[in-house]
């Protein structure tokens, strides 16, 4: 069949090569641009977020410190607060604890009617309450301002619903017990009565001279005072700040309510550090992935009591949707990609034109080579070389470069090749004829060697029978000997016929045990196994095989014959069928005979190789061919003096069907 000429292949390769040369650096440039831009942008935005988080933390701390300072200054007003608290404390002077307890219970009972039985005068309390109301109204974000005495009883408050006794309240205990220089700030909590979040600030009311706590000033403040410090923080369209604690609870978030999201532990461990920082979060708790976030701890100027903020710490947190954060990078990549793609197209088009100019002489050279191929294919076997003037004219290629040198070399090679091919054509038939004669001679020599001795024995035995004086017993023994020799000749001739005539297998579905059992029966029918012990180990429920039963049985019989001949003094033959690995079925023939020397293991399957005086050297050759023709493999293991093991492996019928279906299925 003539090979069709392809056109434009090299030119396309030029185009594709230059396209790849352009794309690869362009892709590398895009990747480098992306990595560098991402690195630079992350550090730039991350540093900015870190600074925003730090400034937010400062503003939050300043707001809380301001409220503490206001509370401290209010608690120090002598005429309005301190004196009325001192007046309230005098009622406990000289009384036992039981009397004080009874007094507090009476005050709690009278408190709803606002008629305490003891303590400051109603006029002093009214003046203090009015002062507190004016003070709270001036700020506008206080829910409650309350003054208690040294027993936690309310002296004055702006909220009529304030409980009278507060000694068991955390804000009172922390402010009163920690003493001067300390303040209590609670975490944010939801007040169902107000339907909003609030937090507490409490400071001790100190005695004028010994600065011992004589009461507590408590403030309940709306969350708005903190919200107003965070709401102005906007980063682009989606960036915002928030306040959280070390439990991962978002206390203030302009986007989502506190109960709608929690900071997961992995991110929390990264954020809650002692110094401001920024990082890239896999999950920023707002639905963003690989987000750049900043965080900073909130440090208060005042010393807070141990249970302040519920024992936690506050942190400011700044984040932005990653789509908005990385938008400049994507825009840059698109711009660089479009420019790079345009340059690649221009470069590839230039390469296409240059390649076309280079390909033209190569195409001419290829046409000449194809013409040479046609001439050689039609060349007679024995034809003298034509004269130079009758040779086909060569195509002149003048490019002034390596292609012209290649054309010259090709023309010279063409002439030499034509002469060489004519010589090869002339000698080919002679070589084939000699090879056939050598193979036939080798086969005939082996056959003559194996036939000569049995024929001589048969002739001498026949002469002995012709003598009339021989006894009948002798004649019967000679007759049996003649039959044995004829059987041996038949066996040898069959070996030669099997080797010379290779019949293709006719597969049938059969069980391994049936083939092995059939081979054993045929082998036993030949006799000579009386001194042997035969052991069969047939596996149960083995899958079927698709093989030619006659050919596989013939191979097994040959292996059994070899095993018998390896144990002339007796021994054990073991035939095993079992399931092997990867869906293969194994049939093993093992003996305890003389074994095979290691030097001969690699040659036992070669034609005409034998170590027996009467062997043809074709038995194992035929066995291996029969096994391989049926899709199997043959493995031998032998140790001199201990015996040999021949293992035949065939794929199961299911495995063979699966492999054929895989090969036949379209890609």
C-alpha positions as CSV (number, residue, x, y, z in Angstrom):
1,X,0.0,0.0,0.0
2,X,1.4,3.4,-0.9
3,X,1.9,5.9,1.8
4,X,-0.1,9.1,1.3
5,X,1.9,12.3,1.3
6,X,1.1,14.7,4.1
7,X,1.3,18.4,3.4
8,X,1.9,21.2,5.8
9,X,3.1,19.0,8.7
10,X,6.4,20.7,9.2
11,X,4.9,24.1,8.7
12,X,2.3,23.3,11.3
13,X,5.0,22.3,13.6
14,X,6.8,25.6,13.1
15,X,3.6,27.3,13.9
16,X,2.8,25.2,16.9
17,X,6.4,25.4,18.2
18,X,6.4,29.2,18.0
19,X,3.0,29.2,19.5
20,X,4.3,27.1,22.4
21,X,7.4,29.3,22.7
22,X,5.2,32.3,23.0
23,X,2.6,30.7,25.3
24,X,5.0,29.1,27.8
25,X,6.9,32.4,28.6
26,X,3.5,34.2,28.5
27,X,2.0,31.7,30.9
28,X,5.1,31.9,33.1
29,X,4.9,35.7,33.0
30,X,1.2,35.5,34.0
31,X,2.0,33.1,36.9
32,X,4.9,35.3,38.0
33,X,2.7,38.4,37.7
34,X,-0.1,36.7,39.7
35,X,2.2,35.5,42.4
36,X,4.1,38.8,42.7
37,X,1.0,40.9,42.5
38,X,-0.8,38.6,45.0
39,X,2.2,38.8,47.4
40,X,2.5,42.5,47.1
41,X,-1.3,43.1,47.4
42,X,-1.6,40.8,50.4
43,X,1.2,42.5,52.2
44,X,-0.1,46.0,51.3
45,X,-3.8,45.2,52.1
46,X,-2.8,43.1,55.1
47,X,-0.7,45.9,56.6
48,X,-3.6,48.3,56.0
49,X,-6.1,46.0,57.7
50,X,-3.7,45.5,60.6
51,X,-3.4,49.3,61.0
52,X,-7.2,49.7,60.8
53,X,-7.7,47.0,63.3
54,X,-5.2,48.6,65.6
55,X,-6.8,52.0,65.4
56,X,-10.2,50.5,65.9
57,X,-9.0,48.7,69.0
58,X,-7.6,52.0,70.3
59,X,-11.0,53.8,69.6
60,X,-12.9,51.0,71.4
61,X,-10.5,51.1,74.4
62,X,-10.7,54.9,74.5
63,X,-14.5,54.9,74.5
64,X,-14.6,52.4,77.4
65,X,-11.9,54.3,79.2
66,X,-13.8,57.5,78.8
67,X,-16.9,56.0,80.3
68,X,-14.8,54.7,83.2
69,X,-13.3,58.2,83.7
70,X,-16.7,59.8,83.7
71,X,-17.9,57.3,86.2
72,X,-14.9,58.0,88.4
73,X,-15.4,61.7,88.2
74,X,-19.1,61.3,89.0
75,X,-18.4,59.1,92.0
76,X,-16.1,61.8,93.4
77,X,-18.7,64.6,93.5
78,X,-18.8,65.2,97.3
79,X,-22.0,67.1,97.8
80,X,-24.3,65.1,95.7
81,X,-23.0,61.5,95.7
82,X,-20.4,60.9,98.4
83,X,-22.4,62.6,101.2
84,X,-25.6,60.8,100.4
85,X,-23.8,57.4,100.4
86,X,-22.1,58.3,103.7
87,X,-25.5,59.1,105.2
88,X,-26.8,55.7,104.0
89,X,-23.9,53.9,105.5
90,X,-24.4,55.5,108.9
91,X,-27.6,53.5,109.4
92,X,-25.5,50.3,109.7
93,X,-23.2,51.8,112.4
94,X,-23.3,50.0,115.8
95,X,-25.7,47.3,114.5
96,X,-25.1,43.6,114.4
97,X,-25.2,41.6,111.2
98,X,-28.7,40.4,112.0
99,X,-29.9,43.9,112.7
100,X,-28.3,45.0,109.4
101,X,-29.9,42.1,107.6
102,X,-33.3,43.0,109.0
103,X,-32.8,46.6,108.0
104,X,-31.9,45.6,104.4
105,X,-35.0,43.3,104.2
106,X,-37.2,46.1,105.4
107,X,-35.7,48.5,102.9
108,X,-36.2,45.9,100.1
109,X,-39.8,45.5,101.1
110,X,-40.4,49.3,101.2
111,X,-38.4,49.9,98.0
112,X,-41.2,49.4,95.5
113,X,-43.2,52.2,97.2
114,X,-40.0,54.3,97.3
115,X,-40.4,54.8,101.1
116,X,-37.2,53.5,102.7
117,X,-37.5,53.3,106.5
118,X,-33.9,54.5,107.1
119,X,-31.0,56.2,105.4
120,X,-30.7,59.6,103.8
121,X,-33.6,62.0,103.8
122,X,-36.0,61.8,100.9
123,X,-34.9,65.3,99.9
124,X,-31.3,64.3,99.6
125,X,-32.2,61.2,97.6
126,X,-34.4,63.3,95.3
127,X,-31.7,65.8,94.7
128,X,-29.1,63.1,93.9
129,X,-31.6,61.3,91.6
130,X,-32.3,64.5,89.7
131,X,-28.6,65.1,89.4
132,X,-28.0,61.7,88.0
133,X,-30.9,62.0,85.6
134,X,-29.5,65.3,84.2
135,X,-26.0,63.8,84.0
136,X,-27.3,60.7,82.1
137,X,-29.5,62.7,79.8
138,X,-26.6,64.8,78.7
139,X,-24.9,61.8,77.1
140,X,-28.0,60.1,75.8
141,X,-26.9,56.5,75.8
142,X,-27.2,55.5,79.5
143,X,-29.9,53.1,80.3
144,X,-29.3,53.3,84.1
145,X,-27.2,55.1,86.6
146,X,-27.3,53.6,90.1
147,X,-25.6,54.5,93.4
148,X,-25.4,51.8,96.2
149,X,-24.0,51.9,99.7
150,X,-21.5,49.6,101.3
151,X,-24.1,46.9,101.6
152,X,-25.2,47.0,98.0
153,X,-28.5,48.7,98.8
154,X,-29.7,51.3,96.3
155,X,-29.3,54.9,97.4
156,X,-30.3,56.6,94.2
157,X,-31.0,55.5,90.6
158,X,-32.4,56.8,87.3
159,X,-34.3,53.6,86.7
160,X,-37.2,52.9,89.0
161,X,-37.0,49.2,88.2
162,X,-33.5,48.9,89.6
163,X,-33.3,46.1,92.2
164,X,-32.8,47.4,95.8
165,X,-30.2,44.8,96.9
166,X,-27.2,44.3,94.6
167,X,-24.6,42.8,97.0
168,X,-24.8,39.5,95.1
169,X,-24.4,41.2,91.6
170,X,-21.1,40.7,89.8
171,X,-20.7,44.3,88.9
172,X,-21.1,45.4,92.5
173,X,-18.8,42.8,94.0
174,X,-16.1,43.4,91.4
175,X,-16.1,47.2,91.8
176,X,-16.4,47.2,95.6
177,X,-14.0,44.4,96.4
178,X,-11.2,45.4,94.0
179,X,-10.9,48.8,95.6
180,X,-9.3,52.0,94.4
181,X,-7.8,52.2,90.9
182,X,-9.9,49.3,89.5
183,X,-13.1,49.3,87.4
184,X,-15.5,46.7,86.2
185,X,-16.6,46.4,82.6
186,X,-19.0,43.6,81.6
187,X,-19.3,42.0,78.2
188,X,-22.2,42.8,75.9
189,X,-25.5,41.2,76.9
190,X,-29.0,41.3,75.5
191,X,-31.5,43.2,77.6
192,X,-35.0,41.8,76.7
193,X,-36.7,44.7,78.4
194,X,-35.0,47.2,76.1
195,X,-34.7,44.8,73.2
196,X,-31.1,45.8,72.6
197,X,-27.5,45.0,73.7
198,X,-26.0,46.8,76.7
199,X,-22.9,46.5,78.9
200,X,-22.1,47.6,82.5
201,X,-19.4,49.9,83.9
202,X,-19.0,50.0,87.7
203,X,-16.4,51.9,89.9
204,X,-16.1,52.2,93.7
205,X,-17.2,55.3,95.5
206,X,-14.3,56.2,97.8
207,X,-14.2,57.8,101.2
208,X,-12.7,61.3,101.1
209,X,-9.8,60.6,103.5
210,X,-8.8,57.0,103.7
211,X,-10.0,56.2,100.1
212,X,-11.8,53.0,101.3
213,X,-14.8,52.0,99.2
214,X,-18.1,53.2,100.8
215,X,-20.3,52.3,97.8
216,X,-20.4,51.6,94.1
217,X,-21.5,53.7,91.1
218,X,-22.9,51.5,88.3
219,X,-23.7,52.4,84.7
220,X,-25.7,50.4,82.2
221,X,-24.7,51.7,78.7
222,X,-26.2,51.0,75.3
223,X,-24.1,49.2,72.8
224,X,-24.5,52.2,70.5
225,X,-21.6,53.9,72.2
226,X,-19.3,51.1,70.9
227,X,-21.2,50.6,67.7
228,X,-20.5,54.3,66.8
229,X,-16.8,53.6,66.9
230,X,-17.0,50.6,64.5
231,X,-19.7,51.6,62.0
232,X,-17.5,54.3,60.3
233,X,-14.9,51.7,59.5
234,X,-15.5,50.8,55.8
235,X,-13.0,49.2,53.5
236,X,-14.3,49.4,49.9
237,X,-17.9,48.1,49.4
238,X,-17.7,44.9,51.6
239,X,-14.9,45.5,54.1
240,X,-15.9,46.4,57.7
241,X,-14.6,46.1,61.3
242,X,-16.1,44.2,64.2
243,X,-15.5,43.5,67.9
244,X,-15.1,40.0,69.2
245,X,-13.9,38.2,72.3
246,X,-11.6,35.3,72.9
247,X,-14.6,32.9,72.9
248,X,-15.1,33.7,69.2
249,X,-18.3,35.6,69.7
250,X,-18.8,38.6,67.5
251,X,-19.9,41.2,69.9
252,X,-20.4,44.0,67.3
253,X,-20.7,43.3,63.6
254,X,-22.3,45.8,61.2
255,X,-23.1,43.0,58.7
256,X,-24.5,40.1,60.7
257,X,-26.1,39.8,64.2
258,X,-23.9,38.2,66.9
259,X,-25.9,35.0,66.9
260,X,-25.6,34.5,63.1
261,X,-22.0,33.6,63.0
262,X,-19.1,32.5,65.2
263,X,-15.4,32.7,64.7
264,X,-14.2,29.1,64.4
265,X,-11.4,27.9,66.6
266,X,-8.7,27.7,63.9
267,X,-9.1,31.3,62.9
268,X,-9.6,32.4,66.6
269,X,-6.2,30.8,67.5
270,X,-4.6,32.9,64.8
271,X,-6.2,36.2,65.7
272,X,-6.1,36.3,69.5
273,X,-2.5,37.4,69.8
274,X,-0.9,40.1,72.0
275,X,0.1,42.3,69.0
276,X,-1.7,43.6,65.9
277,X,-1.4,41.2,63.0
278,X,-2.9,40.3,59.6
279,X,-3.2,37.0,57.8
280,X,-5.0,35.1,55.0
281,X,-7.9,33.1,56.5
282,X,-9.2,30.0,54.9
283,X,-12.7,30.8,56.3
284,X,-13.4,34.3,57.7
285,X,-16.7,33.3,59.3
286,X,-18.6,35.5,56.8
287,X,-18.6,33.1,53.8
288,X,-15.3,34.3,52.4
289,X,-12.4,32.0,51.7
290,X,-8.7,33.0,51.5
291,X,-9.7,36.4,52.9
292,X,-7.2,38.9,54.1
293,X,-8.1,39.9,57.7
294,X,-6.5,42.1,60.3
295,X,-6.8,41.9,64.1
296,X,-5.6,43.8,67.2
297,X,-6.1,43.4,70.9
298,X,-8.1,46.0,72.8
299,X,-5.9,47.4,75.6
300,X,-7.6,49.5,78.3
301,X,-5.8,52.3,80.2
302,X,-7.6,51.4,83.4
303,X,-7.1,48.3,85.4
304,X,-10.1,46.1,85.1
305,X,-11.3,43.6,87.7
306,X,-10.6,39.9,87.0
307,X,-14.2,39.1,86.0
308,X,-14.5,42.0,83.7
309,X,-15.5,41.1,80.1
310,X,-16.6,37.7,81.5
311,X,-13.0,36.8,82.0
312,X,-12.2,37.2,78.3
313,X,-10.4,39.7,76.1
314,X,-11.7,41.9,73.3
315,X,-10.2,42.1,69.9
316,X,-11.0,44.2,66.9
317,X,-11.3,42.3,63.6
318,X,-11.3,43.8,60.0
319,X,-12.1,41.8,56.9
320,X,-13.3,42.2,53.3
321,X,-14.9,39.9,50.7
322,X,-12.0,38.2,48.8
323,X,-13.7,39.0,45.4
324,X,-13.3,42.7,46.1
325,X,-9.8,42.3,47.6
326,X,-8.4,40.4,44.6
327,X,-10.3,42.3,42.0
328,X,-7.2,44.4,41.1
329,X,-5.2,41.3,40.5
330,X,-7.8,39.7,38.3
331,X,-8.0,42.9,36.3
332,X,-4.2,43.0,35.9
333,X,-4.2,39.4,34.8
334,X,-6.8,39.9,32.2
335,X,-4.9,42.9,30.8
336,X,-1.6,41.1,30.8
337,X,-3.2,38.0,29.3
338,X,-4.8,39.9,26.4
339,X,-1.6,41.7,25.6
340,X,0.4,38.5,25.8
341,X,-2.1,36.6,23.7
342,X,-1.8,39.2,21.0
343,X,1.9,39.0,21.0
344,X,1.8,35.2,20.8
345,X,-0.5,35.4,17.8
346,X,1.7,37.8,16.0
347,X,4.8,35.7,16.8
348,X,3.1,32.5,15.6
349,X,1.9,34.1,12.4
350,X,5.4,35.3,11.6
351,X,6.7,31.8,12.3
352,X,4.0,30.3,10.0
353,X,5.3,32.5,7.1
354,X,8.9,31.7,7.9
355,X,8.1,28.0,8.2
356,X,6.4,28.0,4.8
357,X,9.6,29.3,3.2
358,X,11.7,26.6,4.9
359,X,9.3,23.8,4.1
360,X,9.1,24.3,0.3
361,X,12.6,22.7,-0.4
362,X,11.9,20.0,2.1
363,X,8.7,19.1,0.4
364,X,10.5,18.8,-2.9
365,X,13.1,16.5,-1.3
366,X,10.4,14.4,0.2
367,X,8.7,13.9,-3.2
368,X,12.0,12.7,-4.6
369,X,12.4,10.3,-1.7
370,X,8.9,9.0,-2.3
371,X,9.7,8.5,-6.0
372,X,12.8,6.5,-4.9
373,X,10.6,4.4,-2.7
374,X,8.3,3.6,-5.6
375,X,11.2,2.6,-7.8
376,X,12.7,0.3,-5.2
377,X,9.3,-1.3,-4.5
378,X,8.9,-2.1,-8.2
379,X,12.6,-3.2,-8.7
380,X,12.8,-6.8,-10.1
381,X,14.7,-9.3,-8.1
382,X,17.6,-9.7,-10.5
383,X,18.0,-6.7,-12.8
384,X,21.3,-5.2,-13.7
385,X,21.7,-1.5,-12.7
386,X,20.6,0.9,-15.5
387,X,23.1,3.2,-17.1
388,X,23.5,6.7,-15.5
389,X,21.8,8.4,-18.4
390,X,18.6,6.3,-17.8
391,X,18.4,7.1,-14.0
392,X,15.6,9.5,-13.1
393,X,16.7,13.1,-12.9
394,X,17.3,14.5,-9.4
395,X,15.5,17.7,-8.3
396,X,17.8,20.6,-8.0
397,X,17.5,22.3,-4.6
398,X,19.4,25.5,-4.1
399,X,18.8,27.2,-0.8
400,X,22.4,28.1,0.2
401,X,22.1,26.5,3.6
402,X,22.1,23.1,5.3
403,X,19.0,21.9,3.4
404,X,21.0,22.2,0.1
405,X,23.8,20.1,1.7
406,X,21.2,17.6,2.8
407,X,19.8,17.4,-0.8
408,X,23.3,16.7,-2.2
409,X,23.9,14.0,0.4
410,X,20.5,12.5,-0.3
411,X,21.2,12.3,-4.0
412,X,24.4,10.5,-3.4
413,X,22.7,8.1,-0.9
414,X,20.0,7.4,-3.5
415,X,22.5,6.1,-6.1
416,X,24.3,4.0,-3.5
417,X,21.0,2.7,-2.1
418,X,19.7,1.7,-5.6
419,X,22.9,-0.4,-6.2
420,X,22.8,-1.9,-2.7
421,X,19.1,-2.9,-3.0
422,X,19.7,-4.7,-6.3
423,X,22.5,-6.6,-4.6
424,X,20.3,-7.5,-1.7
425,X,17.4,-8.6,-3.9
426,X,19.8,-10.9,-5.7
427,X,21.2,-12.5,-2.6
428,X,17.9,-12.7,-0.7
429,X,16.6,-15.8,-2.4
430,X,19.9,-17.6,-2.0
431,X,19.9,-16.8,1.8
432,X,16.4,-18.0,2.2
433,X,17.1,-21.2,0.3
434,X,20.2,-21.9,2.5
435,X,18.3,-21.2,5.7
436,X,15.6,-23.7,4.7
437,X,18.1,-26.4,3.9
438,X,19.9,-25.8,7.2
439,X,16.6,-26.2,9.2
440,X,15.6,-29.3,7.3
441,X,19.1,-30.7,7.7
442,X,19.0,-30.1,11.5
443,X,15.6,-31.7,11.7
444,X,16.5,-34.7,9.6
445,X,19.7,-35.2,11.6
446,X,17.8,-35.3,14.8
447,X,15.2,-37.6,13.4
448,X,17.8,-40.0,11.9
449,X,19.6,-40.1,15.3
450,X,16.4,-41.0,17.1
451,X,15.3,-43.6,14.5
452,X,18.6,-45.4,13.9
453,X,18.9,-47.2,17.3
454,X,15.3,-48.3,17.6
455,X,15.3,-49.6,14.0
456,X,18.4,-51.6,14.7
457,X,16.9,-53.1,17.8
458,X,13.7,-54.0,15.9
459,X,15.7,-55.7,13.1
460,X,17.8,-57.8,15.4
461,X,14.7,-58.7,17.4
462,X,12.8,-59.7,14.2
463,X,15.8,-61.9,13.2
464,X,15.6,-63.6,16.6
465,X,11.9,-64.3,16.2
466,X,12.5,-65.9,12.8
467,X,14.7,-68.5,14.3
468,X,12.4,-71.5,14.9
469,X,14.4,-73.0,17.8
470,X,13.5,-70.1,20.2
471,X,11.1,-70.8,23.0
472,X,7.6,-69.2,23.0
473,X,8.5,-67.2,26.2
474,X,11.5,-65.7,24.4
475,X,9.5,-64.9,21.3
476,X,6.8,-63.1,23.4
477,X,9.4,-61.1,25.3
478,X,11.0,-60.1,22.0
479,X,7.6,-59.2,20.5
480,X,6.9,-57.0,23.6
481,X,10.3,-55.3,23.1
482,X,9.5,-54.7,19.5
483,X,6.2,-53.1,20.5
484,X,7.9,-50.8,23.0
485,X,10.4,-49.7,20.5
486,X,7.7,-49.0,17.9
487,X,5.8,-47.0,20.6
488,X,9.0,-45.0,21.3
489,X,9.4,-44.3,17.5
490,X,5.8,-43.2,17.3
491,X,6.3,-40.9,20.3
492,X,9.4,-39.4,18.7
493,X,7.7,-38.9,15.3
494,X,4.7,-37.3,17.0
495,X,7.1,-34.8,18.7
496,X,8.6,-33.9,15.3
497,X,5.1,-33.6,13.8
498,X,3.9,-31.3,16.6
499,X,6.9,-29.1,16.2
500,X,6.6,-28.9,12.4
501,X,2.9,-28.7,12.2
502,X,1.5,-26.0,14.6
503,X,-2.3,-26.3,14.7
504,X,-4.1,-23.2,16.0
505,X,-6.1,-23.8,19.3
506,X,-9.9,-24.3,19.3
507,X,-10.9,-22.8,22.7
508,X,-13.7,-24.4,24.7
509,X,-15.0,-23.5,28.2
510,X,-13.8,-26.2,30.6
511,X,-12.9,-26.6,34.3
512,X,-9.2,-26.9,35.3
513,X,-9.9,-30.1,37.3
514,X,-11.4,-31.8,34.2
515,X,-8.3,-31.2,32.1
516,X,-5.9,-32.3,34.8
517,X,-8.0,-35.5,35.5
518,X,-8.1,-36.3,31.7
519,X,-4.3,-35.9,31.4
520,X,-3.7,-38.2,34.4
521,X,-5.9,-40.9,32.9
522,X,-4.1,-40.8,29.6
523,X,-0.7,-40.8,31.3
524,X,-1.6,-43.7,33.5
525,X,-2.8,-45.7,30.5
526,X,0.7,-45.6,29.1
527,X,2.0,-47.5,32.2
528,X,5.3,-47.1,34.0
529,X,3.9,-45.4,37.0
530,X,3.7,-48.4,39.3
531,X,6.6,-47.2,41.5
532,X,5.2,-43.7,41.8
533,X,2.9,-42.2,44.4
534,X,0.3,-39.9,42.8
535,X,-1.2,-37.0,44.8
536,X,-4.0,-34.8,43.5
537,X,-4.9,-31.5,45.1
538,X,-7.8,-30.0,43.2
539,X,-9.2,-26.7,44.3
540,X,-13.0,-26.3,44.8
541,X,-15.2,-24.0,42.8
542,X,-12.5,-22.8,40.5
543,X,-13.6,-20.7,37.5
544,X,-13.7,-22.1,34.0
545,X,-11.0,-21.5,31.4
546,X,-11.3,-20.8,27.6
547,X,-8.6,-23.1,26.2
548,X,-8.2,-26.0,23.7
549,X,-8.7,-29.0,26.0
550,X,-6.7,-31.4,23.7
551,X,-3.7,-29.1,23.5
552,X,-3.6,-28.3,27.2
553,X,-4.0,-32.0,28.0
554,X,-1.2,-32.9,25.7
555,X,1.1,-30.4,27.4
556,X,0.2,-31.8,30.9
557,X,0.8,-35.4,29.7
558,X,4.3,-34.4,28.4
559,X,5.0,-32.8,31.9
560,X,3.8,-36.0,33.6
561,X,6.0,-38.2,31.3
562,X,9.0,-36.0,32.1
563,X,8.2,-36.4,35.8
564,X,8.0,-40.2,35.5
565,X,11.3,-40.3,33.6
566,X,13.0,-38.1,36.3
567,X,12.1,-40.8,39.0
568,X,13.1,-44.2,37.6
569,X,13.4,-45.6,41.2
570,X,10.1,-44.2,42.3
571,X,8.9,-41.0,44.0
572,X,5.8,-38.8,44.2
573,X,4.0,-36.9,41.5
574,X,1.7,-34.1,42.7
575,X,-0.9,-32.5,40.4
576,X,-2.5,-29.3,41.8
577,X,-5.2,-27.0,40.6
578,X,-5.8,-23.7,42.4
579,X,-6.8,-20.0,42.1
580,X,-3.8,-17.8,41.5
581,X,-3.4,-14.0,41.7
582,X,-5.1,-11.4,39.5
583,X,-7.8,-13.8,38.2
584,X,-5.5,-16.5,36.9
585,X,-6.0,-20.3,37.3
586,X,-2.9,-22.4,38.1
587,X,-2.2,-26.0,37.2
588,X,1.0,-27.4,38.8
589,X,2.9,-30.6,38.1
590,X,5.5,-31.4,40.7
591,X,7.9,-34.3,41.2
592,X,10.5,-35.4,43.7
593,X,12.9,-36.6,41.0
594,X,16.5,-35.7,40.1
595,X,15.8,-32.1,39.3
596,X,17.3,-29.9,36.6
597,X,20.8,-28.4,36.9
598,X,20.8,-24.6,37.2
599,X,22.9,-24.3,34.0
600,X,20.3,-26.1,32.0
601,X,17.2,-24.3,33.2
602,X,17.6,-21.5,30.7
603,X,17.9,-24.0,27.8
604,X,15.3,-26.6,28.5
605,X,12.7,-24.9,26.2
606,X,15.1,-24.7,23.2
607,X,14.3,-27.0,20.2
608,X,16.4,-30.2,20.1
609,X,18.1,-29.5,23.5
610,X,18.1,-32.7,25.6
611,X,20.2,-34.4,28.2
612,X,18.6,-37.8,27.6
613,X,20.2,-40.4,25.4
614,X,16.9,-41.2,23.7
615,X,15.2,-37.8,23.8
616,X,14.4,-35.5,20.8
617,X,14.6,-32.2,22.8
618,X,11.2,-31.2,21.5
619,X,8.9,-32.2,24.5
620,X,9.2,-29.0,26.6
621,X,9.4,-26.9,23.5
622,X,6.0,-28.2,22.4
623,X,4.7,-27.8,26.0
624,X,5.6,-24.1,26.1
625,X,4.2,-23.5,22.6
626,X,0.9,-25.2,23.4
627,X,0.6,-23.2,26.7
628,X,1.4,-19.9,25.1
629,X,-0.9,-20.5,22.1
630,X,-3.8,-20.9,24.6
631,X,-2.9,-17.6,26.3
632,X,-1.1,-19.0,29.3
633,X,2.3,-18.9,30.8
634,X,4.7,-21.6,32.0
635,X,7.0,-21.3,34.9
636,X,9.6,-23.9,36.2
637,X,11.3,-24.2,39.5
638,X,13.8,-27.0,40.1
639,X,16.5,-27.9,42.5
640,X,18.9,-30.8,41.7
641,X,18.3,-33.8,43.9
642,X,14.9,-32.5,45.2
643,X,12.6,-32.3,42.2
644,X,11.0,-29.9,39.8
645,X,7.7,-27.8,39.8
646,X,6.1,-26.8,36.5
647,X,3.3,-24.2,37.0
648,X,0.9,-23.4,34.1
649,X,-1.2,-20.2,34.4
650,X,-4.3,-19.5,32.3
651,X,-6.6,-16.5,32.7
652,X,-10.1,-17.4,33.9
653,X,-13.0,-17.2,31.5
654,X,-14.3,-14.1,33.2
655,X,-11.0,-12.3,33.1
656,X,-10.5,-13.3,29.4
657,X,-13.9,-11.9,28.5
658,X,-13.2,-8.7,30.4
659,X,-9.9,-8.1,28.6
660,X,-11.5,-8.8,25.2
661,X,-14.3,-6.4,26.0
662,X,-11.8,-3.7,27.0
663,X,-9.8,-4.2,23.8
664,X,-12.9,-4.2,21.6
665,X,-14.5,-1.1,23.2
666,X,-14.0,2.2,21.4
667,X,-11.8,4.8,23.0
